[in-house]
């Protein structure tokens, strides 16, 4: 039996209480050594740390089997509840403070022998068993818990799921629906970043490659039908229970049967390109272009159409109001959940080269709609998609495509160049203390917002996105500014946890994502190790990365979202990042200057 949250059901509560009282009486009253047994039993249920130095684990094993992690269960638990309670696995858990939080094997949503082999191969290398356990929990979390629907191309053809009029436009290529975690909906951005940790592995694992190709195809079809929207319900034929979505006043009106939320965010569309580009870069040579379908190309033209519309200024050169292509109004008392000026957003100037974004990657509304990190993300991905399209052009049959590929390539180049120039001209500000820095948002009139938010894309993540090198002087000035409460109003200097947060949760809660990105954009080994230490010490003894943490409460015990797969994937990426750049910081038997080669490591694995 799997340990569950004691609050989950009354029957379970009564059973555990009765069992605990019985064992307490039997082993405390009748057995001289029962104090340790009972202490460990209670710890198994609550997740509290105990002194296990004198515990006879072999004796305890038979007593605690019913209360510890199980590989197989009759009924799969809700991972929201499961993730909020510590689970333990055999004797080895007594040697580490962090629990084992992977779901039972028969409840995992996608399985990969390669992923399991990598985990088992890397665990012995870690200096810190807690870090090994945190990696073991987080790296596979997206595969373990969020792949609620996946079919291969052959399976899709056999199922004939698309006969319903609402889905006739869908193709029979692979499909993959990736939920964000505790909400049964797919965010374009979140799902792309959730899967990115596995992209370097797809050349070795055909199943993983098919999974991500399915995710690209699914995103293509979601963008085809609702290009302005950020989050989507699972299709009816998947039989996945839908999350509680939003019905807002949005123009153009989305299909609310398909759309969970329709906040236009430039980075959502850029993330679709990220997912596609990473697949190309990591696939075997013969498979690199097989994600490009007619639907993918039409989705790309939809992206370019949105960029064209959202580059239109509020007023024309005569001062007349231009047409608004996107309007969003929500009935709410939270200002960041809707847009001002009847849902159109604050005005932006003309001829800037920048693209509007109504909302940020945190799903909060922008104040000034030229959101610089999102524009940087889009420019970078457009630049990178051009050579991919040029490769495809050499082998494509233009007559059958139904789209003008040269014009698409030209549009990608033009938008990328214009956005870069716009960022350089309007996005760099002279700060009285930090010098030239990147603003978070601008309007093209001179107004600017100096801050950063933990969600990616962020100013902190600009080198990680590939927009600029990490040693870029303007970036370094910006990094200094946003990593202090004197320069960034959303840098939260908590007593127990310090980092960048944002308005989405509030001014008490930094997000672990910011420390994860701090690690990936730093060459300072002290800074890196301090960030790792803080992440390890603030999981609330649950061994997972949470959305945000109250920085003024010890141990990360007050947090939001126990099941937040994006952050878990980003932590896994940071471990691979450190393994490549500075393996001696995290692995035994590595000296400064030594290298860790993932490809060579994988060759040693049996999978």
N, C-alpha and C positions, 0 to 999 in steps of 0.2 A: 504493500500500500504506500502511496506517495504522501509525504507530509503536506498538508494543505493549511491554508489560513484558518486559524481557529474561529474566525468570525464568519466563515463562509456559509455554514449551515448549522442549525440548532442540533440536528442529530449528530453531526460530526463532533460538535463541541461537547455534548453530553458523553459521547463515546470516549473521547480523549480524557475528559475530566475523570470519568469512572476508571479508565485504565490507569491513569496517573495515580489516583488515590489507592487503587489496588496494589500497584507496584510499590508505592511509597510504604504502605503497611507491610507488605511482604518482605521488601528488601531493606527497609530502614529499621523496622521493629524486630524482625526475625533474623536479620543477617547483620553481623558486626561490620561488614565492609560495604553496607548498602548505601551509605551516604554518597559515595562517589557515583554509584550506579544511578541513583535518583537524580543527582545533580546533572549528569549527562543526559538523562531522559528528558528532563525539563528543558535543557539547552537544545535538544533536538527539535523541540516543538517551537521554541521562541526565537532561536537563532542567536542567543546570548553566548558570549565567550565563557569558558570555564577552565579551571586548572585541570588539565588532563594528565599531569605528570605521573600520577599513580593509578591511572585507569587501566584495568585489564581488558583490553579491547576484544580479545577472543571470547572472554566471558560475556561481555556486553553484546556481542554481535547477535546472538540468538534472541536476546530480549528486544533489540532495537530494530530488527529487520522490518517490522511493520511500520516503523516511524521514520525510516530513512529513504533516501532516493532509491527508486526502482527503475530498472531498464524498461520494464513492460508493465503497463497498467490496463485495467479493464475499461476505464473511462478516462479520456484525456482531460486534464484540468484546464481551466481558463488561465492562460499564461499571465494575465494581469494579476490574478490572485497568487499564482505560483511564484512569480518574480518578486513579490513582496514578502515572501517568507524564505528564510534560509533553509537549504537542503544539504544533506550530508551523505557521503558515499564511502562506505567501508572505513578501515582503520586509517588510511592515509590522510583523511580529513582532520585528524587530531593533530597533525603536524603543521597545519596552516590555519590562519584566522578566517580566511574567506571561504565561503561555501561553494558547492558545485551547483550551478543554476541552469544547466541545460535541461530541457524537458526530457521525459522518458523517451527512449529510442523509438518506440512505436507511435509517438505523438509528434515527432519531428517532421516538418513540412517538406523538406527536400534533403536527400542524402547524397553525399559524395565521398567515395573512398579516399580520394586525394586529400580532401579537407581533413578527414580523420587522421590520415597518415602525417600530414603537416603538423597537426596539433601534437600528436604523440612523439613526433621527431623533434619538435622544438622544446617541449616542456622540460626535458632534462638539461637543456642548455642554459636556462634562466638562472641567474644568481639568486633571485628572490622568489621563493615559492608562491608568495602572494601575487607577484606580477605574472607568474606562469598561470596561476589559477584565473586571474582576471582576463588574460589573453584567451584561455581555454573557454571561458564563458562568453566573451564578447565577439571573438572572431567569427564563430559560426552562427551567431544569434539571428541574423537575417534569414539564413537558410533553415535554421531550426524552427523558426516561429512565424515567418511572414509570407512565405510562398503559398498562399491559400489556393492558388489555381495555376497549374502548368500542364500543358499538353504539347507533345511534339507535333511536327507537321503531319506525320502519318496518323497519329491519334486524332488530330483535328479533322482530317478528311473523313475518317470513319464515324466520328460522333455526329456530324451534320448539325452542329449547334446553331448555324446561321440561317436557318430557314424562316425564323420569325422576321416579319417585315422590318422590325427595328434594327436587325443585325444583318440584313442582306448585303450591306456594303462590306462586311468583314471578309477577310481572305482566309485561306486554310493553311497559312504558315504557322509556326509555333506561337503559342500564346502563354504569357506569364503575367499573373496579377500579383503584385507585391504590395501588401498593406504596410502602413507606417509603424504598426505595432498595436497599441491599445485601441486604435480606431480602425474599423473595417472599411478603409478607403485607401486609395492609392494617390499619393502626391507625386507629380512628375519629378519634382526636385528630390524629395526624400528617397524615392525608389532608385533613382539614378545613382545617388551617393551611397545608398545602402549596398548596392551591387558592385560598386567600384572597387571594393577591397578584393573581390574575386576575379576581376578582369585580368590581372597578370597571370592567372592560372588557367585560363580557358584553352590555351594551346596544348595543355596536358590532359584535359578532361573534356571529352565531347559532350557529356551530360551538362556540365556547367556552361559550355559554349551554347548549347541548345536553349538552356534556361535564359541566358542573357539575350540571345537572339529573339526569343519569345517576348522578353520585356521590351525590346526595341520595337517589335511589331505591334505590341499592345499600345505602347505610347503613340506610335504613328497613328493608329486608329482612333485613339482618344483625341488627339490634336485635330485629326480630320474633321471630326464632328463638332468639337467645342474648343476652338483654338485659343480662346481667352481664359480658359478655366485652369485651375491649379490642382484640383483634387476630384477624384472620380469614384463612383460606386462600382462594385463588381458587376459584370453582366449577369442578367437573370439566369442564364443557362449554367453558370458556375455553381449555383445553389449556395453561395456564400451569403450569410446574413448581412444585410446592409447596415451601415452605421447611421446614426441620426445626423442627417445632412442639414443644409441651410436652404431656405427658399427666399432669396433676396430679389430686390428690384434691379435687374441687370439688363443692360443692352450692350451687345446683341443678346437676345434671350437664349439661354442654354436649354438643353434637353435635361430637365431636372430628374428624369428617371435614370439618367446616366451620370449626372454631375452631383458630387457631394458639396462642392463649393466652387464659386466662379470668381475668384479674385485674380485679376490680371497681374502677373509677376513676370518681369522680363527674364529672371533667372530660371523660371520653370521651363521656358522654351529653350534657354541655353543648356539646361540640364539634359534635355532630349538629345541635343547635339553632343554633349559630353558622353552620354551613354553609348551613342553610335560611334563616336571617334575612338573611344577606348576599346571597343570591340574590334575595330579595324586594326588598331595598333598592336593588339595582343593575340589575334587569331593566327593560325597557320596561314602561310602564303595563299594556299588554294581556297581558303574560306574567308579571306579578309573583306571581300565585297558582297558576300551573300546576304547581308542584312538589308541591302538596298533593293527594295521592291517598288512597284508602282505606287503603293500606298505611302511608303516612306518618302518618295520624291514629292508626292502631292502634299504630304504633311510639311515637308521642308518649304514648299511654296506657300503654304499657309503661314508658316513662321515668318517668312519674308514679307508677306502681305501685312501681317500684324506690325512688323517693324516699320514698314512704310507708313501705315496709318498713325502709329504712335510717335512718329517723328514730326508730325504736324504740330505746329505751335498753337497756342490758345488764340492769338490774334494774327491776322495777316498784316502785310506792310501798310495797309490803309487804316489799321486799327479796328477792323471789323472782326467779329468773332467767327473763327473757323468751325467747321463741323466737328462734333465730338463723336469719335468712333467707339468709345467705351464709356459706360456710365454704370456706377455701382452705388446703390443705396441700401442700407440695412437699418432696420428698426432696432436701435441699441442705445444704451447710455454710456457706451465706451467709445471715446472719440477715435481710437485707432482701429476700430472695426468698421468704419465707413469712410466715405470721402466727402470733403466739403464742397460748397458751390453746386448743390443739387446733384451730387454724385460724380462730378467731373474732375475734381481735384484742383489744387491751386495752380494758377497760370504758369506757363513756361514760355520762354522767349523763342523767337524764330531764328533759323539759320545757325543752330548750334552744332548740328551733326549728332546730337545725343537722342536717345530713345526714352520715352516716358515709361515709368513703371508705377502703376497705381498702388501696388503693395510691395512690401519687402519679403525676403525669405522667411522671416518670422511670422508672416501673414498679417503684420501690422501695416496700416496705411502709411504711405510716404507723406512727408510734409512738403518737400520739394520733389517733383516727380522725376527729375533726372537723377536716378539712383546710381551712384558711381560704381560701386562693386558689381552691380548687375550689368551695367553697360560694359565694364571691363571683362566680365565673364563672357558676355555675348560676343564682343569683339574678338576675344581669344579663340573661341570655338568656331566662329565664322572663318577666321584665318586658317585654322587647322582643317576645316572641312573642305576647303578649296582643293588642295592636292588630292584628297580622297575622291572628290568628284571628277577631277581631271583623270585619275587612274580609271575610274568607271567609264568615263567618256570614250576611252580607247577601246573598250570591249563591249559597249552598249549598242543595241540596235535602236537607232534614233527613231525609226519609223514606228516601232512598237511602244516606245516610251510614253507617248502622249504628252510630253512636256518638253520645253526647250531648254536642254541642259546647258548650252553655252550661256544663255541668259541668266539661268540660276547661278552659275559660277560667277558671272559678272556682278550680279546683285550682291552676292556674299562678299566679294572683294570691296565693292563700293561702300557697303554698310560698315564693314570692319575698319576701313580707312577713315571714314567720316567719324565713327565713334571714337577711335583713338585720338584723332585731332581734337575732337570736342572735349575729351577728358583732359588733354594737355592744356587746352585753352581755358576751359571753364571749371575744371575739377581740381585744379591745384591752387591753393590759397597760401598767402603769406601770413604765418602765425607769429605773433609777437614773441613767443617763447621758443617754439620748436622749429621756426623757419618755414620753408616750403613744405606743405603737407597736402595730402589728398583729403578733400571733403567727402563726407558720407553722402550728402545730397546737395544739389544745386538747382536753381531755376533758370539759369542763363541771363538773369537780370543783375546778378551780383550777390543775391542772397545765397547763403550756404549754411549747411548744418555740419558742425564738427562733433562727431561721435563715432562710435562703432557698436555693432551688435554682434553677438556671438554666432548667429546663424550664418551659414556659408551660402553664397559669397559674402564676404566681409572685407573690410580694408585690410585686416590682419592676414587674410587668406590670399591676397593678390599674387604673391610668388607661387603659392601652391596651385593656383588656377593657371599659372603660366603666363600671366599678363606682363610680368617684369621679373628681373633677377632679384634675389633676396638682398643683394648688396646695393641695390639702387638707392641713391642718397635721399630722394624724396620719400621712398618707402620707409627707409630707416628712420627718418624724422617722424613720419606718420606712426610708425610702430611705437616709438617712444611716447608719442602723444596719447595713443589709445590705450596703452598699458599702464596708465596712471589715472587716478581719480582727479588729478589737477588738469588733465587734458581731455578726458572722456567722461561725460556725466554718467555713463553706464558702466564704468569700471567700478566694481563693488569691492571695497577693501574690507571684507568680513574678517572677524576675529579668527575664524577657523578655515575659511576658504576665500581666496581672492581671485577674481577674474572678471571677464566682461560678461555682462548680462544683456539686458534690453528691456524695453517697455512691455513686452508681451507678458512676462510674469511679474516683474516689479523690481524695485530698487534694493531688495534684500537678497536677491537670488542671482549669483553668477552662474553661468552655464559651463559644465565641463568641456563642451565643444571648444570654448575659447582656449582652455589650457592645452587641449589636444592640438589645436592649430598653432599655439605658441611653441610647442615642441617641434613641429614640422618646419617652422620658419626661423629656427634658432640654431646657431652653431656654438652657443655658450653652454658648456657641459653642466655647469652649476645650475643655470636657468632650466635646462632640460630635466635634470634630476630632481630639482625642487618641484617642478610641475608634475612629474611622475609620482613623486611622494604624496603630493596633495591629492591627486586623483585616487591613489591607492587607499588613502586614509579617510575618504569621504564617500564611500559607497553605502553607508549605513549598515555595514557588515553584511551586505547582500551580494557583493561581487559582480555588479553590473553598473554600467554608466547610465546615469539618469539625465533627464532633460535639464533640470536646474536644481540647485542646492541652496538652501538658506545658509549663507556664509557666516551667520552669527550663532549657529547651533552646532555643537561639537559632533564630529563623526559622520556628518552628512545625513543625520537621521531625519531631517525635515527636507523633503525633496518633492519634485513633481515628476510624474510619469515613471512608474517602475519598469515599464516596457517601452523603450524608445530605441528602436533598432538602428536608426541612423547614427546615433552617438556611439553605439557599440561597434558598428562597422568602422567609424572614423578612428576609434581607439585601436582596432586591429590594424588599420592602415599605418598608424603611427608606430606600432611595434615593427612592422616590416620596414618602415622608413628608417628607424634607428638601427635595425639590423643591417641595412645597407650602408648607412653613413657612419655609424658609431657603435658597432656591435659590442665593443668592450664595456659599454655602459650597462648593458642588460644581460649579456651572456658570459658564462664562465669560459675560461681558457682562450679568451681573446685579449690581446694587448693593443694599446693605442697604435693605430696605423694598420691593424689587421683588417681583412675584408671578409664579408659574408656574402656568398653568391647564391641567390635563391635557386637559380637554375641548376647549379651543381648540387645543391642540397636536395632538390627534388629527385635528381638522378639516383640518390642513395636510398630512396624510399621504396617500400613494397606496397603497391596499391593496385 
